[in-house]
Amino acid sequence: MKKLLFVMVLALLVSFPLHAVEVTWGGLFYNYAFWWMNADFDSNVPAEGTDGDMHYYMHADINATADFGDGVTAFVKLGDWGNYGKHPITGVGPLGTLGMAVHIMAAYISAQNLFDSPIGITAGIIPVTYDDIANDGGEDGFTGIKLNVATDMLDIDLFSYRCVERGGMGYMMMGTMLTPPPDIDLHGVWATVKLPDVNIEINGFGFLRPEGDDKPMWVGVRSTGSPIEGLSYVGDFAMMMGSDETTDPAVDYSGMYFSARASYVFDPVTFGGGYYSFSGDDATTAENEDYQAPTLGTYANGYYKGWPGFGTAYTLWSPYGFNLVLPGINLNVINGNIGF
């Protein structure tokens, strides 16, 4: 099915009359300094006192967008990211993304307003940024295909991504005829209802992340808006369903997450606060109540609107030092913040 969809996309693109191609170049560089202490909330481990570290995370990319006209564009981004600090002579220390160095971070073709309709299609390595619910971590995208409908009142994304490829050319070259382990895919829908008169958006979403017989699902709702000048809010709720049939007996998923937050601008100062709740697994039940993100990714907390300096308290579950939900415990966070 996916092969057929990609062929359909290519056929659509070559059928468009190509005008003079307009290419726009861009790039991005940033460097974060991370300082942390007591990552496990246990001052007795290690025995000599609280653990801690200071390290740097860097990103650099160059990108190009080609506009072919009639809503057809192509985008490619090359770069690298990660925890840096390799000694230039001895080679001791990390070099970027697990030593990958420069690689393709995103590359996709998009055709919008097909046949003068609000329908569009995108295929390739695509950034996934569904706010705090599901995102790709802000660096590399996922490989897949997305069908979208965009109108003044309603936007809908239907998508299918390959999160982890466990077969491929590398597996074939191992000289084995064994069946590869199951891939990890992500299928879903993200709908946005826009209410411009009150400056509010409402999202409804559903995700399925199959990995063989392990098939967790997510459903939920999210709303953002600024109904009063100076005041903005975010509220969202997600619950997990589905089951993991790789175990005997099978285990059902029942994790939940919700947050409510608001901010108010007294120019040039912004005051804000929020409450967050993530469920953790209860070992005494037959269900898995542990909440996890559909992409196994970071909890953004406004990441794509600027680095907030706040995750879900547990900031080092990822080897790259980003904020992820700590598995296995109930986590409730009360946050207050001031911005200038």
C-alpha positions as CSV (number, residue, x, y, z in Angstrom):
1,M,0.0,0.0,0.0
2,K,2.8,2.5,0.9
3,K,4.6,1.7,-2.3
4,L,1.4,2.4,-4.3
5,L,0.9,5.7,-2.5
6,F,4.5,6.9,-3.2
7,V,4.0,6.0,-6.9
8,M,0.8,8.0,-6.9
9,V,2.5,11.0,-5.4
10,L,5.3,10.9,-8.0
11,A,2.7,10.5,-10.8
12,L,0.9,13.5,-9.5
13,L,4.0,15.6,-9.3
14,V,5.3,14.8,-12.8
15,S,1.8,15.6,-14.2
16,F,2.0,19.3,-13.0
17,P,3.3,21.8,-15.6
18,L,6.7,22.9,-14.2
19,H,7.4,26.7,-14.1
20,A,10.7,28.3,-13.4
21,V,11.9,26.8,-10.1
22,E,12.3,29.3,-7.3
23,V,14.8,28.0,-4.6
24,T,14.9,29.5,-1.1
25,W,17.9,28.8,1.1
26,G,18.0,28.8,4.9
27,G,19.8,27.4,7.9
28,L,19.7,27.2,11.7
29,F,22.3,27.0,14.4
30,Y,21.9,26.9,18.1
31,N,23.8,25.7,21.2
32,Y,22.3,24.8,24.5
33,A,24.2,24.6,27.8
34,F,22.6,22.0,30.1
35,W,23.2,21.9,33.8
36,W,21.5,19.4,36.0
37,M,21.6,17.9,39.4
38,N,20.0,14.9,41.1
39,A,18.5,13.4,37.9
40,D,17.1,10.4,39.8
41,F,15.7,12.4,42.7
42,D,17.8,10.2,45.1
43,S,20.7,12.0,46.8
44,N,22.0,8.7,48.2
45,V,22.9,7.4,44.6
46,P,25.8,7.8,44.0
47,A,26.7,7.3,47.7
48,E,29.1,10.3,47.8
49,G,26.2,12.7,47.0
50,T,24.0,14.2,44.4
51,D,24.8,13.4,40.7
52,G,25.2,16.3,38.3
53,D,26.8,17.4,35.1
54,M,27.3,20.4,32.8
55,H,27.3,19.7,29.0
56,Y,26.5,21.3,25.7
57,Y,24.1,20.3,22.9
58,M,24.5,21.8,19.4
59,H,22.5,21.9,16.2
60,A,23.5,23.1,12.7
61,D,21.7,22.7,9.4
62,I,21.4,24.1,6.0
63,N,18.1,23.7,4.0
64,A,16.6,24.5,0.7
65,T,13.0,24.8,-0.5
66,A,12.2,24.5,-4.2
67,D,8.9,26.0,-5.4
68,F,7.7,24.5,-8.7
69,G,4.5,26.5,-8.8
70,D,0.9,25.2,-8.6
71,G,1.4,24.2,-4.9
72,V,4.2,21.8,-5.6
73,T,7.3,22.2,-3.4
74,A,10.3,20.1,-2.4
75,F,12.3,20.6,0.8
76,V,15.6,19.1,2.0
77,K,17.6,19.7,5.2
78,L,21.1,18.5,5.8
79,G,22.9,18.9,9.2
80,D,23.8,17.3,12.5
81,W,22.9,17.6,16.1
82,G,23.8,16.1,19.4
83,N,26.0,16.3,22.5
84,Y,29.3,17.6,21.3
85,G,32.8,17.7,22.9
86,K,35.1,15.4,20.9
87,H,38.8,16.1,21.4
88,P,40.2,17.1,18.0
89,I,43.4,15.1,18.5
90,T,42.7,12.2,20.7
91,G,39.1,11.6,19.5
92,V,37.9,11.2,23.0
93,G,34.3,12.3,23.6
94,P,31.1,12.4,21.6
95,L,30.7,13.6,18.0
96,G,27.2,14.7,17.1
97,T,24.4,12.2,16.6
98,L,25.9,8.9,17.7
99,G,28.8,9.8,15.4
100,M,26.6,10.1,12.3
101,A,27.9,13.5,11.4
102,V,26.1,15.3,8.5
103,H,23.0,13.5,7.4
104,I,19.6,14.1,5.8
105,M,17.3,15.4,8.6
106,A,14.3,16.1,6.4
107,A,13.5,15.6,2.7
108,Y,10.0,15.6,1.2
109,I,7.9,16.5,-1.7
110,S,4.6,18.3,-1.2
111,A,1.7,18.9,-3.5
112,Q,-1.1,21.2,-2.2
113,N,-4.4,22.4,-3.5
114,L,-4.7,19.4,-5.8
115,F,-7.0,20.0,-8.7
116,D,-8.0,23.4,-7.1
117,S,-9.2,21.5,-4.0
118,P,-8.2,22.0,-0.3
119,I,-6.5,18.6,-0.5
120,G,-2.7,18.1,-0.3
121,I,-0.2,15.2,0.0
122,T,3.3,15.1,1.3
123,A,5.8,12.2,1.1
124,G,9.4,11.7,2.3
125,I,11.2,12.4,5.6
126,I,8.6,14.7,7.2
127,P,8.8,16.7,10.5
128,V,6.2,15.6,13.0
129,T,5.2,18.4,15.3
130,Y,1.8,17.8,16.9
131,D,2.4,20.1,19.9
132,D,2.9,18.5,23.3
133,I,1.1,15.2,22.2
134,A,3.4,13.8,19.6
135,N,6.6,15.2,18.0
136,D,9.8,14.0,16.6
137,G,12.1,15.7,19.1
138,G,12.7,18.7,16.9
139,E,15.6,17.3,14.9
140,D,15.1,14.5,12.3
141,G,11.7,13.7,10.9
142,F,9.9,10.4,10.3
143,T,9.7,8.7,6.9
144,G,6.2,8.3,5.6
145,I,3.3,9.9,3.8
146,K,0.7,12.5,4.9
147,L,-2.7,13.5,3.3
148,N,-4.1,16.8,4.5
149,V,-7.2,18.9,4.0
150,A,-6.9,22.6,4.8
151,T,-9.9,25.0,5.0
152,D,-10.8,28.2,6.8
153,M,-12.6,26.3,9.5
154,L,-11.2,22.8,9.5
155,D,-7.8,21.1,9.0
156,I,-7.3,17.4,8.9
157,D,-4.0,15.4,8.7
158,L,-4.1,11.6,7.9
159,F,-0.7,10.0,8.1
160,S,1.4,6.9,8.1
161,Y,5.0,6.9,9.3
162,R,7.8,4.3,9.6
163,C,9.3,5.1,13.0
164,V,11.8,2.3,13.1
165,E,12.9,0.1,10.2
166,R,14.1,-3.2,11.5
167,G,14.8,-4.9,8.1
168,G,16.0,-3.1,5.0
169,M,19.3,-3.4,3.1
170,G,21.4,-3.9,6.2
171,Y,19.4,-6.9,7.3
172,M,19.5,-8.4,3.8
173,M,23.3,-8.0,3.7
174,M,23.7,-10.1,6.9
175,G,23.3,-13.2,4.8
176,T,20.4,-14.5,6.8
177,M,16.9,-15.6,5.6
178,L,15.4,-15.0,9.0
179,T,12.3,-12.8,9.2
180,P,13.3,-9.3,10.5
181,P,11.9,-8.2,13.8
182,P,8.7,-6.2,13.4
183,D,9.0,-2.5,12.3
184,I,7.5,0.3,14.4
185,D,4.9,2.3,12.5
186,L,2.8,5.3,13.5
187,H,-0.7,5.8,11.9
188,G,-3.1,8.5,12.9
189,V,-5.3,11.5,12.4
190,W,-5.1,15.0,13.7
191,A,-8.0,17.3,13.2
192,T,-8.2,21.1,13.9
193,V,-11.4,23.1,14.3
194,K,-10.7,26.8,14.0
195,L,-13.0,29.4,15.7
196,P,-11.5,32.7,14.5
197,D,-14.2,34.9,16.1
198,V,-13.1,33.9,19.6
199,N,-9.4,33.1,18.6
200,I,-9.7,29.4,19.7
201,E,-8.6,26.1,18.1
202,I,-9.8,22.7,19.1
203,N,-7.9,19.5,18.2
204,G,-9.1,15.9,18.1
205,F,-6.6,13.1,17.5
206,G,-6.1,9.4,17.4
207,F,-2.8,7.4,17.0
208,L,-1.9,3.7,16.5
209,R,1.7,2.6,16.9
210,P,1.9,-1.1,15.9
211,E,5.0,-3.1,16.6
212,G,4.0,-6.6,15.6
213,D,1.5,-7.8,18.2
214,D,2.2,-4.8,20.5
215,K,-0.5,-2.2,19.4
216,P,-0.9,0.8,21.7
217,M,-3.4,3.5,20.7
218,W,-4.1,7.1,21.8
219,V,-7.2,9.2,21.6
220,G,-7.6,12.7,23.0
221,V,-8.5,16.4,22.7
222,R,-6.6,19.6,22.9
223,S,-7.5,23.3,22.8
224,T,-5.4,26.4,22.6
225,G,-6.5,30.0,22.3
226,S,-6.5,33.6,23.4
227,P,-10.1,34.6,23.9
228,I,-9.2,37.7,25.9
229,E,-6.4,40.2,24.9
230,G,-3.2,39.3,26.8
231,L,-4.5,35.9,28.0
232,S,-3.7,32.6,26.4
233,Y,-4.3,29.1,27.5
234,V,-3.6,25.4,26.6
235,G,-5.5,22.4,27.8
236,D,-5.1,18.8,26.6
237,F,-6.1,15.3,27.5
238,A,-4.9,12.0,26.1
239,M,-5.6,8.4,27.1
240,M,-4.0,5.1,25.9
241,M,-5.8,2.0,24.8
242,G,-4.9,-1.1,22.9
243,S,-2.9,-4.1,24.1
244,D,0.4,-5.8,24.1
245,E,-0.1,-9.4,22.9
246,T,3.6,-10.2,23.0
247,T,3.1,-11.2,26.6
248,D,1.1,-14.1,28.1
249,P,-1.4,-13.0,29.2
250,A,-1.8,-9.9,27.0
251,V,-1.5,-6.6,28.8
252,D,-4.0,-3.7,28.1
253,Y,-2.8,-0.1,28.0
254,S,-4.7,2.5,30.1
255,G,-2.3,5.4,30.6
256,M,-3.6,9.0,30.8
257,Y,-2.2,12.5,30.6
258,F,-3.7,15.9,31.0
259,S,-2.5,19.5,31.5
260,A,-4.0,22.9,32.0
261,R,-2.0,26.1,31.7
262,A,-2.4,29.8,31.1
263,S,-0.3,32.9,30.7
264,Y,-1.0,36.6,30.8
265,V,1.0,39.4,29.2
266,F,1.7,42.7,31.1
267,D,3.9,44.1,28.4
268,P,6.9,43.5,28.5
269,V,6.4,40.8,31.2
270,T,4.6,37.5,30.9
271,F,3.3,35.6,33.9
272,G,2.2,31.9,33.5
273,G,1.5,28.7,35.3
274,G,0.3,25.2,34.7
275,Y,-0.6,21.8,36.1
276,Y,0.5,18.5,34.5
277,S,-0.4,14.9,35.3
278,F,1.1,11.8,33.8
279,S,0.0,8.3,35.0
280,G,2.5,5.6,35.9
281,D,2.2,1.8,36.0
282,D,0.6,0.2,39.0
283,A,2.5,-3.1,39.4
284,T,-0.5,-4.6,41.4
285,T,-2.8,-4.5,38.4
286,A,-3.0,-6.5,35.2
287,E,-3.0,-3.4,33.0
288,N,-0.2,-1.0,32.0
289,E,-1.2,2.4,33.3
290,D,2.1,4.0,32.2
291,Y,1.6,7.0,29.9
292,Q,4.1,7.4,27.0
293,A,4.1,9.7,24.0
294,P,3.0,8.1,20.6
295,T,6.4,8.9,19.1
296,L,8.3,7.9,22.2
297,G,9.5,11.4,21.9
298,T,10.0,14.5,24.0
299,Y,7.3,16.3,26.0
300,A,7.5,19.6,24.1
301,N,5.8,22.0,26.6
302,G,6.0,24.8,24.0
303,Y,9.4,23.6,22.6
304,Y,8.6,24.8,19.1
305,K,7.8,28.3,20.3
306,G,11.1,28.6,22.1
307,W,13.0,26.6,24.7
308,P,10.9,26.8,27.9
309,G,13.5,25.6,30.4
310,F,11.0,23.1,31.8
311,G,10.2,19.5,31.0
312,T,8.4,17.1,33.2
313,A,11.0,17.3,35.9
314,Y,12.9,14.2,34.7
315,T,15.2,15.6,32.1
316,L,17.7,12.9,31.2
317,W,15.7,9.8,30.1
318,S,16.9,10.5,26.6
319,P,20.7,10.2,25.8
320,Y,20.4,13.7,24.2
321,G,19.4,15.4,27.4
322,F,15.8,16.3,26.3
323,N,12.7,16.2,28.5
324,L,10.8,12.9,28.5
325,V,8.2,11.4,30.7
326,L,9.7,9.2,33.3
327,P,8.1,5.7,32.9
328,G,6.7,3.8,35.8
329,I,5.6,6.5,38.2
330,N,2.7,8.8,38.6
331,L,4.0,12.3,37.9
332,N,2.2,15.6,38.8
333,V,3.9,18.9,38.1
334,I,2.9,22.4,39.2
335,N,4.7,25.1,37.3
336,G,5.0,28.9,37.6
337,N,7.0,31.1,35.2
338,I,7.8,34.7,34.4
339,G,9.1,35.8,31.0
340,F,10.6,39.1,29.9
